[in-house]
Amino acid sequence: MTETLESGRNQRAEPTSLYRKYRPRTFDPSELVGQEHIARTLRNAIGLGRIAHAYLFCGPRGTGKTSTARLLAKAVNCLHPDPWARPCNGCVACEAINAGAAVDIIEIDAASNRGVDDVRDLREKVKYAPSQLRVKFYIIDEAHQLTRDAFNAFLKTLEEPPPHVAFVLATTEPDKLPDTVASRCQRFDFHRIPLESMLARLRWVCQQEGIEIDDDALALIARQATGSLRDALGLLERMALFAEGAEGRAWITAEAVRQALGLSRDERLTGLVDALIRRDAGAGLRIIAEAAEDGEDLQQLGRQITGYLRTLLHLRAGGRDHLADRAAREQAERFSLAELATLVRIYSGLELALPRSGLDPQLPLELATVEAVLRLSGEPGTLSTPARDASGARSPEQPVTLSRTPRAPEPAPVTAGPANIPALSPREPELDSRAHADTPPMSAVVAPSTGNGAVPREVATTRASTGSDSINEAALLEKLIASWAQLRREVKASRSQTAALLTSVDPALVVGDEVFLVSPYEFHRSKLNEDVHRRLVESVISRHLGRAYRVHCVAPEEVPAIAPAQAGPNPEPASTASMPEPAPESQPTRAASSPEDEARLRAAKSIFDAEEIT
């Protein structure tokens, strides 16, 4: 009986979590995975005896910030005579730190010790010399959670600590730290773990633990972890428990991983993409309904289809993906690069869609699928592509162009007004085939929108556009489109209501110092043109494009009136030109009459009803 109790006590004393059991013990790249630049710098600092008094470790979760802080503390206090061999993991100091028995390694959770009183208590304790080790280390986790007053009280101690004390601040949000604090620390940026490095580490852990698992299953776990080794080891441990039962440990397959993690099958993803290739919205909606009936996590399905489309985008652009199969490569060839970029933008917005709206999570995925089919099918203001044949292949001779609402030819320029008014050139009714090369022509005319999104009759600004201006503005528009999902995430961090509006808004034009956004919904346009939302979007866009821009949100039918004309290499000025007549004021903006449109509007409005704009 005594032996049984002692055996159970010893078993409970051992760490059970894999991420704790296999924490890095040295700076070797096989242990400190994916952070070779940090390991080399810290190893050199220890070998040369140039240890800083304060460090700032920042990066995504699960990338080794706290583990590296402990490793640094162990190396600094290691007793090995050769500094380049530290940590040795054999001396008394290393063994005490590995066992978690070193009282001079103090970890502080800033989320629960974030006030001025906590910092004052810390300032009193740092005066005392270490009891076991040579240098006392304070590791402050989630340091951005400290209050402003706490940071102010901490500044002097952080800048000039006692010689026997060192600080390590770890955070996932370094931008929230005051510059006065960050400037007093030696900063190290941790990167997400590369996929190949993570797979190698997971295979090694499986060998040590005797876990039998398929390579496809390991790849699913690594991809699901999104660069976090801690998450990957947690998922691996969960799968080991899933596969082990009374009959013993079973082989872990990719299907078992999908079942345990609620992932959709590969054929469901490829089937949904095949429906997009065929422009078959009904087939796509049936696949989503089947996934819901099978009890799958539809938010997870949205993340999966976004990741899969991103893989196709990389393959179509000539990138490499070692884990992509033949079916993915064939599907990538059935899209143009512009189409895949559009699909990724649509599905990447699912994380921002309908926040706190209380609607069925199936609806955003269905709306994204229908919107993707409509854009690929050539609806006004969306991508227009040639029809596919029965196999889904696209004719290579026909380029992808932007579909616009047809307009009647404009009359010839007439002379009117004062002689000192700059000349305006007539505009072409359609974009030429160079739109496929992502170089839409720029204009000599800018017609800014009014507060409600309508285009005024008067011309506010005019300018002559050269070929280089056209190229620069086209590049700016392409940059804006490519980073649109990131822009929306940054907007969401500041104001969720504005981010909800941007789910139905796309960049349309960049002309001079103005950015024109387009939305088919009058509610979204009117709200986005309000100062509280417009200024936030302007600040985020200006930061990404590197200069100040004004933002206007207009309707799709107004884009042709704003769209610039094709400027030749040597544009000939004319005396004056007549502006196209705007739509009659009595003509209502296109309403959301379909069930999908009504659901989208209800979702957006519910956000404004749920949280009052400040």
Backbone torsions as a table, in degrees:
resi	resn	phi	psi	omega
1	MET	NA	-43.0	179.3
2	THR	-64.7	-39.3	179.0
3	GLU	-65.4	-36.3	179.1
4	THR	-66.1	-43.2	178.6
5	LEU	-65.1	-41.1	179.9
6	GLU	-65.4	-39.1	177.9
7	SER	-64.0	-41.1	178.2
8	GLY	-67.0	-36.6	178.3
9	ARG	-64.7	-41.9	179.6
10	ASN	-66.8	-36.9	-179.9
11	GLN	-66.8	-38.3	179.8
12	ARG	-72.2	-24.6	-177.8
13	ALA	-73.3	-22.1	-178.9
14	GLU	-78.4	142.5	176.7
15	PRO	-65.4	132.9	-177.0
16	THR	-97.7	-26.8	-178.6
17	SER	-76.8	134.5	-177.3
18	LEU	-65.8	-36.1	-177.7
19	TYR	-69.0	-25.3	174.6
20	ARG	-82.6	-37.4	-177.6
21	LYS	-67.8	-34.7	-174.9
22	TYR	-112.5	38.1	171.7
23	ARG	-67.7	147.1	-178.6
24	PRO	-62.5	136.8	179.2
25	ARG	-107.3	-14.0	177.1
26	THR	-139.4	177.6	177.7
27	PHE	-87.3	10.6	-179.2
28	ASP	-63.8	137.1	-178.8
29	PRO	-59.2	-24.5	177.8
30	SER	-72.0	-18.6	178.2
31	GLU	-104.4	-51.3	175.1
32	LEU	-85.9	80.6	-166.7
33	VAL	-74.0	133.9	171.2
34	GLY	76.2	3.2	-178.1
35	GLN	-125.4	45.8	-175.8
36	GLU	-61.8	-35.6	-179.5
37	HIS	-64.1	-35.4	178.8
38	ILE	-76.1	-41.8	-179.1
39	ALA	-60.6	-42.2	-178.8
40	ARG	-66.5	-42.8	-179.1
41	THR	-63.5	-45.4	-178.6
42	LEU	-69.0	-37.5	177.7
43	ARG	-62.5	-41.3	178.1
44	ASN	-66.7	-38.3	178.7
45	ALA	-62.7	-39.3	179.1
46	ILE	-70.6	-43.3	-179.5
47	GLY	-64.6	-34.7	-179.5
48	LEU	-90.4	-4.6	179.6
49	GLY	70.0	32.8	-177.5
50	ARG	-117.1	64.5	-178.7
51	ILE	-84.6	131.4	177.6
52	ALA	-79.0	162.1	180.0
53	HIS	-86.0	-16.6	-178.3
54	ALA	-150.5	136.8	179.5
55	TYR	-126.2	149.5	174.3
56	LEU	-122.3	110.8	177.9
57	PHE	-102.8	116.3	-177.9
58	CYS	-132.0	149.6	-179.6
59	GLY	158.4	176.8	-179.0
60	PRO	-63.5	164.9	-178.8
61	ARG	-67.3	150.4	174.1
62	GLY	72.0	19.5	-178.9
63	THR	-104.2	3.7	172.2
64	GLY	103.2	21.6	-177.5
65	LYS	-66.7	-53.8	-178.9
66	THR	-67.6	-39.1	178.5
67	SER	-62.4	-39.6	178.0
68	THR	-68.4	-34.7	176.9
69	ALA	-62.9	-43.2	177.1
70	ARG	-66.1	-39.1	178.8
71	LEU	-63.4	-40.4	177.2
72	LEU	-64.1	-43.1	178.5
73	ALA	-62.1	-38.1	179.3
74	LYS	-68.4	-41.4	-179.3
75	ALA	-67.0	-38.1	179.9
76	VAL	-66.1	-35.5	-176.9
77	ASN	-95.6	1.4	-179.7
78	CYS	-63.4	143.7	-176.8
79	LEU	-98.2	6.2	180.0
80	HIS	-64.0	136.3	-176.7
81	PRO	-66.0	-25.4	179.1
82	ASP	-93.9	111.6	-177.3
83	PRO	-63.6	-24.4	-179.8
84	TRP	-77.4	-10.2	179.5
85	ALA	-100.3	5.1	-180.0
86	ARG	-86.9	143.6	-2.3
87	PRO	-80.6	145.1	-176.9
88	CYS	-90.6	-19.7	-179.0
89	ASN	61.0	20.1	178.9
90	GLY	-126.5	-17.6	-179.5
91	CYS	-81.3	173.4	-177.6
92	VAL	-63.3	-41.3	-178.4
93	ALA	-65.2	-45.0	-179.8
94	CYS	-63.3	-42.3	-179.5
95	GLU	-65.6	-37.9	179.1
96	ALA	-66.4	-40.2	179.6
97	ILE	-69.7	-40.7	178.7
98	ASN	-62.9	-34.3	-179.6
99	ALA	-82.9	-5.4	-178.9
100	GLY	74.0	22.2	-177.1
101	ALA	-104.6	7.5	-179.0
102	ALA	-85.6	113.7	-176.9
103	VAL	-77.3	-12.1	-179.4
104	ASP	-90.3	2.2	172.3
105	ILE	-105.0	102.0	-173.6
106	ILE	-107.3	121.5	176.5
107	GLU	-103.7	129.6	-177.5
108	ILE	-120.4	128.7	175.7
109	ASP	-89.8	106.6	-176.9
110	ALA	-68.4	-17.5	179.2
111	ALA	-68.3	-31.0	-179.4
112	SER	-109.7	-5.6	176.9
113	ASN	-130.3	68.7	-167.8
114	ARG	-113.1	-0.2	-173.9
115	GLY	-94.5	176.6	179.9
116	VAL	-65.4	-38.7	-178.9
117	ASP	-63.1	-37.3	178.5
118	ASP	-65.6	-40.1	179.4
119	VAL	-69.5	-36.6	176.8
120	ARG	-63.3	-40.5	176.5
121	ASP	-63.2	-39.0	177.4
122	LEU	-63.9	-41.4	-179.5
123	ARG	-62.5	-33.1	178.4
124	GLU	-72.8	-35.7	-175.7
125	LYS	-76.5	-29.0	-177.3
126	VAL	-68.7	-13.5	179.7
127	LYS	-71.1	-24.7	-175.0
128	TYR	-83.9	141.7	-179.6
129	ALA	-70.7	154.6	177.9
130	PRO	-66.2	149.4	-177.2
131	SER	-92.6	-27.6	-177.5
132	GLN	-118.1	-45.7	-170.3
133	LEU	-99.7	175.3	178.4
134	ARG	-80.0	-37.4	-177.6
135	VAL	-126.9	130.3	177.1
136	LYS	-87.8	128.3	-179.0
137	PHE	-109.8	131.5	171.9
138	TYR	-109.8	115.7	178.7
139	ILE	-105.1	110.5	-176.7
140	ILE	-102.2	105.7	-177.8
141	ASP	-86.5	147.0	-177.0
142	GLU	52.4	52.0	-173.3
143	ALA	-62.6	-24.0	-178.7
144	HIS	-67.6	-10.8	-179.8
145	GLN	-78.5	-12.3	178.4
146	LEU	-63.0	145.6	179.0
147	THR	-75.7	166.2	-179.6
148	ARG	-62.2	-41.6	179.1
149	ASP	-65.9	-35.7	178.1
150	ALA	-66.1	-40.4	176.7
151	PHE	-62.0	-43.1	180.0
152	ASN	-62.5	-38.4	178.9
153	ALA	-71.9	-21.0	-175.4
154	PHE	-91.2	-14.6	-170.4
155	LEU	-58.4	-50.9	-173.9
156	LYS	-65.1	-41.3	178.0
157	THR	-65.8	-38.8	179.8
158	LEU	-67.7	-34.8	-177.7
159	GLU	-76.4	-38.6	-177.0
160	GLU	-134.1	70.5	178.3
161	PRO	-75.8	164.6	173.9
162	PRO	-59.1	155.5	-175.7
163	PRO	-64.6	-17.6	-178.5
164	HIS	-96.3	12.8	-175.5
165	VAL	-127.1	140.4	173.1
166	ALA	-134.9	147.4	-178.7
167	PHE	-117.0	143.3	171.2
168	VAL	-130.2	116.8	177.4
169	LEU	-101.1	121.4	179.2
170	ALA	-112.0	134.6	-177.5
171	THR	-155.5	149.6	172.6
172	THR	-94.3	-9.1	-178.1
173	GLU	-131.6	76.4	-176.3
174	PRO	-66.6	-22.5	-179.4
175	ASP	-66.5	-19.2	-179.7
176	LYS	-84.6	-8.0	177.1
177	LEU	-80.8	139.4	176.5
178	PRO	-62.4	147.4	178.9
179	ASP	-61.7	-30.3	179.1
180	THR	-65.3	-28.4	176.9
181	VAL	-82.6	-47.5	-177.4
182	ALA	-62.0	-34.5	-178.1
183	SER	-71.1	-16.6	179.1
184	ARG	-92.5	1.9	-177.8
185	CYS	-118.1	155.3	171.7
186	GLN	-90.1	114.4	-169.3
187	ARG	-91.4	138.9	174.1
188	PHE	-130.9	125.8	179.6
189	ASP	-99.3	118.2	178.6
190	PHE	-86.3	136.4	-179.1
191	HIS	-99.3	159.4	170.9
192	ARG	-62.7	144.4	-176.0
193	ILE	-69.9	126.7	176.3
194	PRO	-60.2	150.8	-174.7
195	LEU	-61.5	-44.7	-177.9
196	GLU	-65.4	-40.9	178.5
197	SER	-64.9	-38.4	179.1
198	MET	-67.2	-41.2	178.5
199	LEU	-62.2	-41.5	179.4
200	ALA	-63.0	-41.8	178.5
201	ARG	-66.2	-41.6	179.3
202	LEU	-63.6	-40.5	177.9
203	ARG	-62.1	-41.3	179.8
204	TRP	-64.0	-42.4	178.2
205	VAL	-63.7	-39.6	178.2
206	CYS	-62.2	-39.1	177.2
207	GLN	-65.0	-40.8	179.5
208	GLN	-67.6	-34.3	-176.5
209	GLU	-93.8	-6.1	-178.0
210	GLY	70.6	29.9	179.5
211	ILE	-88.3	127.0	179.3
212	GLU	-99.5	119.4	-172.5
213	ILE	-149.3	146.8	177.6
214	ASP	-72.7	154.9	174.0
215	ASP	-64.3	-37.4	178.1
216	ASP	-64.2	-37.4	178.1
217	ALA	-67.2	-40.5	177.3
218	LEU	-63.2	-40.1	179.3
219	ALA	-64.0	-39.1	177.3
220	LEU	-62.7	-42.7	179.6
221	ILE	-64.2	-44.0	-178.7
222	ALA	-64.0	-42.2	178.7
223	ARG	-66.8	-37.8	-179.0
224	GLN	-66.8	-26.8	-178.4
225	ALA	-75.3	-17.0	177.1
226	THR	49.5	49.6	173.2
227	GLY	87.7	1.2	180.0
228	SER	-103.5	112.1	-179.7
229	LEU	-68.0	-34.1	177.3
230	ARG	-62.3	-43.1	177.5
231	ASP	-64.1	-39.1	-179.9
232	ALA	-63.8	-44.0	178.8
233	LEU	-67.1	-34.8	175.6
234	GLY	-64.4	-41.6	177.3
235	LEU	-66.8	-38.7	178.1
236	LEU	-63.1	-42.1	177.9
237	GLU	-64.2	-39.0	177.7
238	ARG	-63.7	-40.5	178.9
239	MET	-69.2	-34.1	177.0
240	ALA	-63.7	-39.7	176.0
241	LEU	-69.0	-35.5	178.7
242	PHE	-63.6	-38.4	-175.2
243	ALA	-84.8	-17.4	-175.9
244	GLU	-97.4	131.4	180.0
245	GLY	-143.6	-161.8	-178.5
246	ALA	-64.3	-29.0	-179.0
247	GLU	-84.8	0.6	179.4
248	GLY	113.1	-173.0	-177.2
249	ARG	-89.4	130.5	-178.9
250	ALA	-100.4	163.8	176.3
251	TRP	-72.7	131.7	-177.9
252	ILE	-89.9	120.8	-178.9
253	THR	-106.5	167.4	178.0
254	ALA	-63.4	-35.9	179.0
255	GLU	-65.8	-35.9	177.0
256	ALA	-66.0	-37.2	177.7
257	VAL	-64.8	-43.6	178.8
258	ARG	-62.1	-40.8	-179.0
259	GLN	-66.6	-41.4	-177.4
260	ALA	-73.3	-34.2	-175.8
261	LEU	-96.7	-1.1	179.6
262	GLY	73.0	27.9	-179.5
263	LEU	-86.4	150.0	176.2
264	SER	-78.5	154.7	179.2
265	ARG	-72.0	155.8	-178.9
266	ASP	-60.7	-38.1	-178.2
267	GLU	-66.9	-23.8	176.6
268	ARG	-72.0	-39.6	177.0
269	LEU	-65.9	-47.1	179.8
270	THR	-65.7	-33.2	177.6
271	GLY	-66.6	-38.8	178.0
272	LEU	-66.8	-39.0	177.6
273	VAL	-68.2	-37.8	176.2
274	ASP	-60.9	-36.9	177.0
275	ALA	-64.6	-36.4	176.1
276	LEU	-67.8	-37.0	178.3
277	ILE	-63.5	-40.6	-178.9
278	ARG	-82.8	-2.4	-176.0
279	ARG	58.7	37.2	-176.2
280	ASP	-106.4	93.4	-179.2
281	ALA	-66.9	-34.5	-179.9
282	GLY	-62.1	-43.5	178.8
283	ALA	-63.4	-40.3	178.1
284	GLY	-63.6	-41.8	179.0
285	LEU	-66.7	-34.4	177.5
286	ARG	-66.0	-38.4	178.6
287	ILE	-64.8	-41.9	178.4
288	ILE	-64.8	-40.2	178.6
289	ALA	-64.6	-38.7	177.5
290	GLU	-63.9	-40.4	178.3
291	ALA	-63.5	-39.8	178.9
292	ALA	-66.5	-40.8	179.4
293	GLU	-66.5	-29.8	178.9
294	ASP	-81.9	1.2	176.8
295	GLY	79.9	19.0	-179.5
296	GLU	-78.1	153.9	177.5
297	ASP	-76.0	111.3	-175.2
298	LEU	-72.6	-29.5	173.0
299	GLN	-64.2	-39.1	176.5
300	GLN	-66.5	-37.4	176.8
301	LEU	-62.3	-39.8	176.5
302	GLY	-61.6	-42.3	177.4
303	ARG	-65.6	-36.3	-179.9
304	GLN	-66.7	-45.5	-178.6
305	ILE	-67.2	-33.2	175.3
306	THR	-64.2	-45.3	178.0
307	GLY	-64.4	-37.0	180.0
308	TYR	-68.6	-42.5	177.0
309	LEU	-65.0	-34.0	176.2
310	ARG	-64.9	-38.9	175.5
311	THR	-61.6	-42.5	177.7
312	LEU	-63.1	-38.1	178.3
313	LEU	-61.4	-43.8	179.2
314	HIS	-64.0	-43.0	-179.8
315	LEU	-64.6	-41.2	-178.2
316	ARG	-68.1	-30.9	-179.6
317	ALA	-83.6	0.6	179.7
318	GLY	93.5	8.2	177.6
319	GLY	-77.2	179.3	-177.9
320	ARG	-119.1	142.1	173.1
321	ASP	-144.2	105.6	-174.5
322	HIS	-66.0	-22.4	-176.7
323	LEU	-94.0	-1.1	179.7
324	ALA	-77.0	135.1	179.9
325	ASP	-92.7	-176.7	-176.1
326	ARG	-66.6	-37.2	-179.2
327	ALA	-62.4	-40.6	178.9
328	ALA	-64.7	-39.8	179.8
329	ARG	-66.2	-37.3	178.3
330	GLU	-68.6	-40.8	178.6
331	GLN	-66.1	-35.1	179.1
332	ALA	-62.4	-33.9	-179.3
333	GLU	-72.7	-16.4	-178.5
334	ARG	-86.6	-3.3	175.5
335	PHE	-115.1	155.1	167.0
336	SER	-85.7	165.8	-180.0
337	LEU	-64.8	-36.9	179.2
338	ALA	-65.8	-38.7	179.0
339	GLU	-64.7	-45.0	-179.8
340	LEU	-64.9	-37.8	177.2
341	ALA	-62.4	-39.7	177.9
342	THR	-65.3	-42.9	-179.8
343	LEU	-63.9	-42.0	179.3
344	VAL	-63.5	-39.6	178.1
345	ARG	-63.8	-39.9	-178.4
346	ILE	-65.8	-50.0	-174.5
347	TYR	-77.9	-24.2	177.5
348	SER	-70.5	-15.7	177.1
349	GLY	-82.2	0.9	-178.5
350	LEU	-65.9	-31.0	179.1
351	GLU	-65.9	-27.1	-179.7
352	LEU	-94.5	-10.1	-172.7
353	ALA	-74.4	135.3	172.1
354	LEU	50.7	49.9	178.3
355	PRO	-70.5	134.5	177.9
356	ARG	55.6	23.5	-178.4
357	SER	-84.0	-18.8	-179.8
358	GLY	78.1	5.2	179.9
359	LEU	-82.9	165.6	179.5
360	ASP	-59.9	128.0	-179.8
361	PRO	-63.4	-12.0	177.3
362	GLN	-70.9	-28.2	-174.5
363	LEU	-63.9	-46.3	179.4
364	PRO	-58.8	-38.1	179.6
365	LEU	-67.4	-38.9	177.6
366	GLU	-66.7	-42.9	178.6
367	LEU	-62.2	-42.1	179.2
368	ALA	-62.6	-39.2	-179.9
369	THR	-67.2	-45.4	178.9
370	VAL	-64.1	-42.5	179.7
371	GLU	-63.5	-38.2	178.6
372	ALA	-63.2	-43.0	179.7
373	VAL	-65.4	-41.7	-179.7
374	LEU	-63.8	-41.5	179.3
375	ARG	-66.7	-41.7	179.0
376	LEU	-68.6	-24.9	-178.3
377	SER	-84.2	-6.2	174.5
378	GLY	93.0	34.6	174.7
379	GLU	-67.6	155.8	-179.2
380	PRO	-56.0	133.4	179.6
381	GLY	80.9	6.4	-179.7
382	THR	-124.8	178.6	179.7
383	LEU	-66.6	133.2	176.1
384	SER	-116.0	123.5	-176.1
385	THR	-127.6	158.8	177.3
386	PRO	-65.0	156.1	180.0
387	ALA	-68.2	148.5	176.7
388	ARG	-87.5	157.0	172.4
389	ASP	-87.2	-170.8	-176.0
390	ALA	-62.1	-31.1	-179.6
391	SER	-83.6	-6.8	-179.6
392	GLY	90.3	4.4	-177.6
393	ALA	-80.7	146.0	-179.2
394	ARG	-101.7	140.7	178.7
395	SER	-67.0	122.1	-175.4
396	PRO	-70.8	-16.1	-176.5
397	GLU	-76.5	-20.3	-174.4
398	GLN	-102.1	117.3	-177.6
399	PRO	-77.6	162.1	174.6
400	VAL	-80.6	129.8	178.5
401	THR	-126.5	165.2	176.3
402	LEU	-90.2	124.9	-179.0
403	SER	-81.1	132.6	178.6
404	ARG	-123.9	156.5	173.7
405	THR	-66.3	127.8	-176.6
406	PRO	-59.6	143.9	178.0
407	ARG	-129.9	149.0	177.2
408	ALA	-70.7	152.3	178.2
409	PRO	-60.3	142.7	-177.3
410	GLU	-83.6	150.0	178.3
411	PRO	-69.0	162.5	179.0
412	ALA	-66.7	152.1	-179.6
413	PRO	-61.5	143.9	177.4
414	VAL	-122.1	154.0	-178.9
415	THR	-90.3	125.1	178.6
416	ALA	-159.2	147.4	174.8
417	GLY	90.8	-179.2	-178.1
418	PRO	-63.4	155.7	-176.0
419	ALA	-73.9	-19.9	-176.7
420	ASN	-88.2	4.7	176.4
421	ILE	-75.8	130.9	-179.1
422	PRO	-61.0	157.0	-178.1
423	ALA	-79.1	147.8	176.6
424	LEU	-118.5	135.4	-178.0
425	SER	-94.2	145.7	174.4
426	PRO	-66.4	147.6	-177.1
427	ARG	-97.1	148.9	175.7
428	GLU	-78.8	145.2	-176.6
429	PRO	-73.4	-23.1	-174.9
430	GLU	-137.0	155.2	171.0
431	LEU	-75.1	144.6	178.8
432	ASP	-81.7	-174.0	-173.9
433	SER	-69.4	-10.6	178.9
434	ARG	-71.3	-6.9	174.5
435	ALA	-60.9	-27.3	178.1
436	HIS	-66.5	-25.4	179.2
437	ALA	-90.5	14.2	177.6
438	ASP	59.4	37.2	176.7
439	THR	-128.7	67.9	179.1
440	PRO	-65.1	143.4	-177.9
441	PRO	-68.2	149.8	178.3
442	MET	-98.4	178.6	-169.9
443	SER	-129.1	162.0	171.0
444	ALA	-93.1	-3.6	-174.1
445	VAL	-125.2	135.7	174.0
446	VAL	-123.4	122.3	178.1
447	ALA	-115.2	93.0	-177.0
448	PRO	-67.4	151.2	-178.2
449	SER	-84.7	162.1	175.6
450	THR	-87.6	-175.4	-176.0
451	GLY	-61.5	-32.6	-178.9
452	ASN	-93.8	11.5	176.2
453	GLY	93.2	-4.5	-178.5
454	ALA	-80.6	150.6	178.3
455	VAL	-88.4	123.2	-179.0
456	PRO	-69.8	158.5	179.7
457	ARG	-70.7	-35.7	-177.6
458	GLU	-79.2	152.2	176.0
459	VAL	-88.8	121.4	-176.5
460	ALA	-80.3	-43.7	-178.3
461	THR	-140.9	148.0	175.6
462	THR	-135.8	150.6	177.2
463	ARG	-159.7	152.5	176.4
464	ALA	-87.0	131.2	-175.5
465	SER	-109.4	127.1	176.3
466	THR	-92.1	174.7	179.4
467	GLY	-62.9	-38.6	179.9
468	SER	-66.6	-36.5	176.3
469	ASP	-60.7	-41.8	-179.5
470	SER	-59.9	-46.2	-177.8
471	ILE	-66.0	-43.1	-179.4
472	ASN	-62.3	-43.9	-179.1
473	GLU	-69.9	-34.6	175.6
474	ALA	-64.2	-40.2	178.4
475	ALA	-66.3	-38.7	177.7
476	LEU	-63.9	-42.1	178.4
477	LEU	-63.7	-42.2	178.8
478	GLU	-62.9	-41.0	177.6
479	LYS	-63.9	-39.5	179.5
480	LEU	-66.1	-42.1	179.6
481	ILE	-65.5	-42.5	-177.2
482	ALA	-65.3	-32.1	-177.4
483	SER	-102.5	15.2	-175.1
484	TRP	-62.9	-41.0	179.2
485	ALA	-63.4	-41.1	177.8
486	GLN	-65.6	-38.4	177.8
487	LEU	-60.8	-42.6	-179.3
488	ARG	-66.0	-35.9	176.9
489	ARG	-65.4	-39.3	178.0
490	GLU	-66.8	-38.5	177.2
491	VAL	-64.7	-39.6	-179.6
492	LYS	-62.5	-34.8	179.0
493	ALA	-63.5	-26.0	-179.8
494	SER	-97.2	-39.7	-177.0
495	ARG	-154.6	113.3	-175.8
496	SER	-69.4	-31.6	-179.7
497	GLN	-64.3	-41.3	178.5
498	THR	-64.3	-39.6	178.1
499	ALA	-63.3	-36.0	177.4
500	ALA	-64.2	-36.5	177.4
501	LEU	-65.4	-37.4	-175.3
502	LEU	-72.2	-11.1	176.8
503	THR	-65.7	-20.9	179.3
504	SER	-114.8	24.6	-177.4
505	VAL	-127.7	140.4	178.1
506	ASP	-133.0	148.2	173.6
507	PRO	-65.8	139.1	-178.5
508	ALA	-120.1	-46.4	-175.3
509	LEU	-145.8	148.9	167.1
510	VAL	-126.6	113.8	-177.8
511	VAL	-132.6	115.6	-179.1
512	GLY	63.0	-125.7	178.8
513	ASP	-104.6	28.8	-179.7
514	GLU	-126.9	140.3	176.6
515	VAL	-117.6	126.9	179.7
516	PHE	-106.4	122.6	174.7
517	LEU	-103.5	154.6	-176.6
518	VAL	-127.8	138.4	176.2
519	SER	-147.8	137.4	179.8
520	PRO	-79.8	-4.3	-173.0
521	TYR	-108.3	125.9	-178.2
522	GLU	-64.3	-35.3	179.3
523	PHE	-60.7	-46.4	-179.1
524	HIS	-65.4	-40.1	-178.4
525	ARG	-66.2	-45.9	-176.9
526	SER	-65.2	-40.2	179.7
527	LYS	-69.3	-41.9	-176.5
528	LEU	-69.4	-26.3	178.1
529	ASN	-82.3	-4.6	173.2
530	GLU	-71.3	149.6	-173.2
531	ASP	-58.1	-40.7	-173.2
532	VAL	-63.8	-34.0	179.1
533	HIS	-90.3	-40.7	-176.4
534	ARG	-62.3	-41.7	-177.6
535	ARG	-65.7	-36.8	177.6
536	LEU	-64.6	-45.1	179.3
537	VAL	-64.7	-39.9	178.9
538	GLU	-61.6	-41.1	-179.0
539	SER	-66.1	-40.6	-179.4
540	VAL	-69.4	-44.0	179.0
541	ILE	-64.5	-42.7	-179.8
542	SER	-62.4	-37.8	178.6
543	ARG	-65.9	-37.6	-179.5
544	HIS	-75.2	-35.8	-177.2
545	LEU	-90.1	-9.3	172.3
546	GLY	87.4	9.4	176.7
547	ARG	-160.5	168.9	-175.9
548	ALA	-77.2	135.7	177.9
549	TYR	-133.5	149.1	171.3
550	ARG	-98.1	143.2	-174.2
551	VAL	-116.4	135.1	174.0
552	HIS	-131.1	138.2	176.1
553	CYS	-111.0	122.2	-174.3
554	VAL	-127.1	170.5	177.9
555	ALA	-82.6	156.4	-179.6
556	PRO	-59.1	-35.8	-178.7
557	GLU	-71.8	-13.9	178.0
558	GLU	-87.6	-13.1	-177.1
559	VAL	-62.7	-43.4	179.4
560	PRO	-58.7	-31.9	178.9
561	ALA	-71.8	-25.5	179.6
562	ILE	-93.6	-26.9	-172.4
563	ALA	-57.4	128.9	-177.1
564	PRO	-69.8	161.6	177.6
565	ALA	-85.8	160.4	175.9
566	GLN	-72.0	118.4	-179.9
567	ALA	-95.1	124.8	179.3
568	GLY	-75.4	175.8	179.9
569	PRO	-63.7	-29.9	178.0
570	ASN	-133.2	77.3	-176.5
571	PRO	-64.2	135.9	-179.6
572	GLU	-92.3	124.0	-179.9
573	PRO	-71.4	145.5	173.5
574	ALA	-115.8	165.6	-175.8
575	SER	-66.6	-58.1	177.8
576	THR	-151.4	170.2	177.8
577	ALA	-147.3	150.2	-179.4
578	SER	-88.3	139.4	177.7
579	MET	-80.0	149.1	175.6
580	PRO	-66.0	145.0	-177.6
581	GLU	-69.0	131.1	176.0
582	PRO	-72.0	166.4	178.3
583	ALA	-62.9	144.0	178.9
584	PRO	-56.1	143.4	-177.2
585	GLU	-64.3	-25.4	-179.8
586	SER	-76.9	-13.5	-178.7
587	GLN	-79.0	120.1	-174.6
588	PRO	-74.7	151.8	174.3
589	THR	-68.0	149.3	-176.0
590	ARG	-56.8	123.2	-177.1
591	ALA	-89.8	160.7	178.2
592	ALA	-87.2	93.2	-174.7
593	SER	-97.1	-21.1	-178.9
594	SER	-79.6	159.4	178.7
595	PRO	-59.7	-36.6	-180.0
596	GLU	-65.6	-42.6	179.2
597	ASP	-63.8	-43.2	-179.9
598	GLU	-63.6	-38.6	178.5
599	ALA	-65.6	-39.7	179.3
600	ARG	-64.2	-42.3	179.7
601	LEU	-66.8	-41.9	178.6
602	ARG	-61.4	-40.4	-179.3
603	ALA	-63.8	-44.7	-179.2
604	ALA	-65.8	-42.1	-178.8
605	LYS	-67.3	-32.6	-179.1
606	SER	-65.5	-28.9	178.2
607	ILE	-66.3	-40.9	180.0
608	PHE	-72.2	-29.7	176.5
609	ASP	-73.9	-32.7	-175.8
610	ALA	-76.6	-33.3	-176.0
611	GLU	-133.1	119.6	-177.8
612	GLU	-73.4	136.6	-179.1
613	ILE	-70.6	130.1	178.8
614	THR	-96.6	NA	NA
